[in-house]
Amino acid sequence: MPMAHILRRGLPLLRPRIHPQKPVSYRRSFSITAKMANPLQQASRIFQAFKKGGPTFGAWQMLPGTNHSRAIALSGVDWICVDCEHGNIDDSQMHEAVNAIASAHVSPLVRIPANEPHHVKRALDAGAHAIVVPLVYSVYDAQELVAAAKFPPQGSRGFGSPFSTQTFNDEDLPTYLQNANAALITIVQIETKEALEQVGEIAAVDGVDCLLIGPFDLGNNIGRPILGEMHQELKDAIERIKEAAHGAGKKVGIYCTSAEGARDCAQRGFDFISVASDRGAITEYFAQTLRVASGK
């Protein structure tokens, strides 16, 4: 069996690539104000929303275009997630969208295509306030992700992008370097059977700030796909993830596709909630308008 397959299945045979001389802790509380002001935290709308408590609502951008990004930002959402995993958005378009979203005083998030260090670097170097990471299978995967997202000595992220400061009020590069580790948010998707089995341990990893539930992939992976009414086993799995996140002092999010579903999740104690994706919202709005206009 290939070594990469063994590791992805959750056997932590190697330690994460972090500073070997001393233990590292990324623990923080979003509800406690730091003794010294961090300008990146102050400029991050999602960080401030997490710090304030209660649900934060955002949108999913799957279609490219900076005017498109700004149009979504005008809705009043706290954040927009630029989807580079399933969306029609390439690396260059992601860079442009991140800057356009931030210019509207909304936090740009990027869902990277895969849990790989170069994808982490590209999103953060573009100026993302947070990364959303799919297909995390194990504690080892989560540890490697955190190492890739942190500058040394806490991690292995490379330094040098001239673009990352543009989304944080154009702070200078030394200020970004000194404050990024404490300001950038790492969101881990729990969407596989393997991750569900280790959810408590993944939630406890220092540097993981939020667990995000993708109900559709999670349902498929545990043999309970959403084909109408959600199966009770999937409902129980979602509650288990929420309890694991909150038990570790972390935030928990969920991907919703309707206003009613988002409101229900807010009332159930979820912290990070999508209200719509652009692809679905455009089609639904035009279809609704056409039904009214045609009298159907």
N, C-alpha and C positions, 0 to 999 in steps of 0.2 A: 504493500500500500504506500503510495507517495507520501512523503513527510508533510507536504502542504495539506493533504487531505486529512492526515491524522490530527494536525493542529487545528484545522477548521472544525473538526468534530469535537473539540473542546478539551483535548489533553494538553495542559500547559507544560510542555517539555522544555520550553525556553523561558527566560525572564524577559520582560519588556526592555527595550533599549533606552534605559534611563540612567541617570548618574549613579555609578557604582559605589561611590564613597559614602553616601549618607542617605537615610530614608527620605522619601519625598511625600509630602502631603499637599493635596489640592483642596482640602476641605474648606468650605466657606458657607456662610449663611446669607441668603439673599435678603433676609429680614433685618440684618444688622448693618448699620452704617460703618464703613471702615474709618479708622482713626485719621488716615490721610486720604484726601480726595483723589480718586482715580478718574482722570478726565475721559478715559475710554468708557468706563462704566456709566458716567454721567451722560455721554452722548449716545448710549445704546438704549433704545426704547424697550427692547425685549428684556434687557438686564433690569431696567427700572421697573418694568411690569412684574417680573419675578420677585424683585425686592419688595414691591408694594403688597403682593399677595393677591389672591383671587384669580379668576381666569383671564388669560390674555388671548385675544382672537386675532387670527391672521388669515391670509389667502395663499393659494397655491398657484404659481405661475408656471404654465407648461408651454406657452407660446412665446416666441422671441419678439423683441422690439422694446426700445426704451420708452416710446410713447405709450405702449401697452403697459409697461411697468408703472409709469406715472399715473395712468388712468386708474389702475387698481389701487394705487396709494391714495388717491383722492377719496376712496370709500371711507377712510378713517381707521383702517386696521392698524394694529401695532407693528406687524411684521408681514413680509411677503417671502415665501420660500420659493426660490428659483430652482426648478426641478431639472437637474441634469441627469437623473437616472432614467425616468420614463418620459420626460418632457422633450419637446423638439428644440432643445437649446444646446448649442455647442459651447466650447470653452470661451471663445471670443465674445459671443453673445451673453454669456454669463457675466463676464467682466463688465460689459456695458450696462446690463440690467442692475447689477449690484450698486453701481454708482448712481444710476438714475433713481433707484428706490431710496437710497440714503439722502439724495438731494431733496426729496420730498419729506424728509424728517420721519421716515419709517425705517425700521431695522431690516436690512437685507439678510436673509438666510439662504444657504445653498444646500440642497440635497445633492451630495456628490454621487457619481455613478457607482462607486464601490468603495469598500473600506480598504483603500490603498493610500500610502503616504503621499504620493504625488498628487492625488486628487484632493487630499486634505490641504496640502500646501497651496495648490492653485486657488481654491476657494478662499482661504484665509488671506492669501496675498492679494486677492482682488478686493478685499475689504469686508468680507462677510462678518457680520456680528455673531453669527452662530453657524455651525454646520450640522446637518442632519445626515446620519450615516446609516445606510441600509445593510441588511444581511450581516449583522453581528451575531455570531454563533456561540461565543464562549467568553469566559472571563479573560482568557488570553487575548482574544480579538479586541476586547474593550481596553485592556492595558496597552496594547500596541497602538490603538487609536489615540489614546490620551498622550502617549509619548510623541506621536507625530504632530499633535496639535499644540504642543508646548515648546517654547524656546528653551535652550539650555540655561541652567543646568538641570531643569526639571524634565526636559524632553530633548527631542532631536530635530525640531523644526529649523529649517534654514532661514536666515535673515537677509533681506536685501530688496524686497519689493518696494518700489516707489509709489504704488497705488493703494496700499492698505490704509494709509492715513487719510485718504480722501473722504472716507465714510465716517470719520471720527473728527469732524470739524477741522480737518487739515492740521492736526497736531504734527509736530516734527517727528522724525524717525526715532531718535533716542527716547522720546516720551512713549511712542508706541511700543518699542522694544521693552521698556521697563514695566509697562502696565498691561500688555496684551494677555499674559497668562492668567491674570485675575479677572479679566473682563470678557474674554471670548467664551461662548457657551457651546458645550458639546452635547448633542442630542443623539441618543442611540435608539435605533428602531428595534423593537422586540417583535419579530414577525416570523420566527421559526420555532419548531418544536424544541430544538437544542437550546435556544436562548431562553425559552419559557422554562425549561427544566433548571436553568441556572440563574433565573431572574433575580433572586435575592443577592447572589454573589456579584452579578453584573451591576446591580444598583449600588452596591457598596464600594465599587471601584472609585478611588479618588480621581477627580477630574471628569467623571461622568456627571452631568448636571441634570439631565432630564431623560426619561424613558418615553419613547413615542410608540404608540400602538397603531399598527396598520391592520385593521380588522380583516380586510380581504385576504391579504397574504397569510396572516396568522391563522385564519380559518382554514385556508387551503392546506397549510403545513401541518395542522393537527387533525386533518381529515374531516373538518366541519366547515366546508365552504358556505359562503352566504349565498343562498339560492332563494331568497325570500325572507322568511322569518329567521332571525339569528338563533342558532342552536344553543341550548343551555350550557353545553360544555364550553363553547366559545365565550359566552357571557361570563362564565366562571373564570376562564383564563384571563379575560380583560380585568376583572376585579382583582385577581391575584397579582397582576402586574402593577395595578394602581396601588395596592397595599404594600407591595415590595418597594416601590419608589418612595412612597411617603414614609415607610418604616425606616428607610435609609436617609431620610431628610432631603430627598431629591424631588424634583418636579416630575409630573407625569402628563403626557399629551396624548391626543387621539386625533386621527384623521376622520373628519366628518364631511358629508356631501350634501347636507341640507341644513337650513336654519333651525328646524325643529330638533334635529339630531344634535346640533351644536349646543342649543339651549339645554337640552336634557343632560348632556355631558357636563356642562357648567354647573348645573344643579347637583350633579352627582360627585362633584369635587375634583374634576380634572382641571389642570392648571394651564394647559397649552392646547388650543383648539383651532383647527382650521374650519372656516365657515363655507368655503367654496373653492373650486378650481376654475380658472378662467375658461378652459375648454368647455366644461360642462355648463358654466353660468351663461356663456354667450349663446349656446344652442338653446338652453332652457328659456332664456329671455325672449329670443326671437320666436320660438315656438309659442310661448304664452301670448306674445303680442299678436302673432298671426291668428291664433284662435279667437282672440277678442275682436280683431279687425274683421275677420271673416264671419263672425257670428256663430262659430262652432262651439 
